[in-house]
Amino acid sequence: MTLDLRDVEKPARYIGGEVNMVVKDAKSVCMRFALCFPDVYEVGMSHLGLSILYFFMNRRDDVYCERAFAPWIDMEARMRESHSALTSLETDEPLKAFDFVGFTLQYEMSYTNVINMLDLAGIPIFSKDRTDDDPLICAGGPCAYNPEPLADFIDFFYIGEGEAALDSVFDGYKAHKASGKSRREFLTSALCDIPCVYTPSLYQAQYKDNGEIEAFFSMDGQARKITRKAFAPDADSLFFPEKPLVPLIEVVHDRAALELFRGCVRGCRFCQAGYIYRPPREKKPDTLLNQARAIISNTGYDEISLLSLSASDYSGFNELADKLFDDFADKKVNISLPSLRVDAVSLDIMTKAQGVRKSSLTFAPEAGSQRLRDVANKGVTEEDALNGVGLAFEHGWSKVKLYFMIGLPTETEDDVADIIRLADKITKLYKKKSPPLRVNVSVSCFVPKPFTPFQWESQNSADMFSDKQLFLKSLKRDKRISLSYHDPFVSVVEGVLARGDRRVGGTIFTAWKLGARFDGWSELFKREVWKTALAGSEEFYTLRARSVEEILPWDHIDVGVRKSHLITEREKAYDERLTPNCREACSMCGARELAGGTCIV
Amino acid sequence: MFKYAVNFSKKGKTRFIGHLDLLRLFQRAINRAALPVARSTGFNPHQLITFALPLPLGMEGENERADIRAERFVDEIDMKNRLNRVMPEGIVISRCRAVSENEQAVRVTASLYEITFKDAFADMRATINETLCADELLVLKKTKKNAAVTNIRPDIISLSAISDYAVTALLSAGGERNLKPSLLAAYMAQRRGADEFDPLSATYKRIAIYSEVKDHNDSSLARRFLRL
């Protein structure tokens, strides 16, 4: 980009050149991949998955993987004024010159940024309009498990873990490039041999009069019916970057990150990550310790965070934490812990980690009442929670953050009121005069997600969410409790994008055309634009409860968990029955066939 | 404890790294280089590094200065080489020098800038002469809240031409008195007849920073101002 960066906010977002950045001769590599994160630099650079993919692809000599992020709106304006195309950070070359442009889809509210980045790169937005001169546009990540809303824009989706099968995509492309065939041939033949690759242009959907899907089929009858997620059975031997990038400006998570395990042993029924990443697979404490040492010495970071879906469930947690404290004490490296299940042992570890400064302690009961927590299979009892908080207060904590959801299936007025009742009980446990107690209650709006037992459920309307928020506000008396909410209408949009079919692509395009960008940023979210773009379709996509017989837009994707298991879990939810976690007992979800982690007994 | 004066340049794309980010960048580089840096005591120990004068965002610096304290003696050349090996492209350490622990903290009073205009001046020398001969140079100094007319002449210590479109200027800098080179550039552009001056139509580079020697009667600038 030949723009004067003195004129934009945080110019270092656009300069690259970070410590440990991969430098290759772009002319001598066979395949160039532009790895795109459809959000601003500081957000994208905080994402561990991006770092893993970047170094995983770059470990191949025949691939040069470079990065691009969504330019902030001030930069976009400058780029459009001066007709500058979106370029990569590594070589500052236009994305259009790459073989692949790949997007990681971490949240639905980044979809308009995907379109915007394609447009800024001068690449046709619709897959059908691209020619042999254009790069192949691909996407992966958790939102790709329902690829349909972006089907018109993405040439192929990669479903599942990059480490498992990205090499076969590159090997296939290399052979294809040497053969000199057209991109169409690559998409229709070479890629079809890879079971985790889904090429939407080969398929078509037919709809009933009532809007439901009548049939979904391969247009020439040749393409396979089901796309199976790629899966790496052994987490311990997984590639992990030991020389990660160190940004030159402060990013959201400005520290080293260590991945303890993939997947989660709990089966919270609202949680998509808990299902799509099954089976849970742990790394060995020694592997992690060695990785932690290498990362710290190669980055110079003074903080390392232990990441996973539910870090407390890591079976070697105490051992690992002890070893890390021993190792890093004299190097002045802090260990940052995610929200842990609170008991005496974890509080001991947290005290060690935080020293005298006690930051806020986070609990996620998710629902106010035991009944609703049982529906959600959130294995936390009120007694556990109160004991944990009580202990934390004794250990010197005075700030507590509580995460709840409203709109979970079967929720009653009583369940909602129990949110405040639980917060009130917590305040009563605090006996000290100072420091003053602060209880932050964060209430989000439940959005049903594909591949969960709640995938058929009706989502609350924006008005219902607002009413419940007002109701909570009316119940809150204690000044020490503060309530924060999400914008209900944003959740409606998220709901449409999460469970949408191919027709939602038009909605996303219209919203983008009307100026929607960075929809996940409340200050930039354009309500009126989205209202126009949705044109009332939110009723069909969010309010409607689906029958279990209905063909769902993502039925042709196989994540390993059987649909029959999701149906069973749904019934158990209605009966308020719990399902034990994967370590206690196998619930026969189907993921055992993937032969990894907890599933191997 | 040992104290080292570190001189470095910050050029190219690294000019877009702000001051606080530069501090973090140095801290991490020192960790990667495994230098025995000294830390503050207390609950939240931090490395003992100070920068002589923050460099404005977007401006290159040819010769900047940081002071680093170490727990043990480190060979000066070794320190320089170890840091250069771990620095991102654009930041180069030119010298590390052990200084007395008792040496007073550096106090920057002046900076030497190179100002390069987009368009050439018809007579650069005449513009400079007029500027230096005036007793009073009034410019409109805008801050976030208000605008005030200020006399910038006392803060111009020296000014000379490099070419028809570039000058070097030694200007007051630091905590007590400070003149932004863009204000001087705006004044010069006005002399040329421009109505509205866009500060981005010139580029600015900080060549060096100086400390004025107190009670020095010598009129020679080179002796009055000590290069840091």
Interface residues (C-beta under 8 A of the other chain):
Chain A: D4 L5 R6 D7 P11 A12 I15 G16 G17 E18 V19 V246 L248 I249 E250 D254 I296 S297 N298 T299 G300 Y301 D302 K332 G355 V356 R357
Chain B: K13 T14 F16 I17 G18 L20 D21 R24 L25 Q27 R28 A29 I30 N31 R32 A34 R39 F43 N44 P45 L57 G58 V86 P88 E89 G90 L200
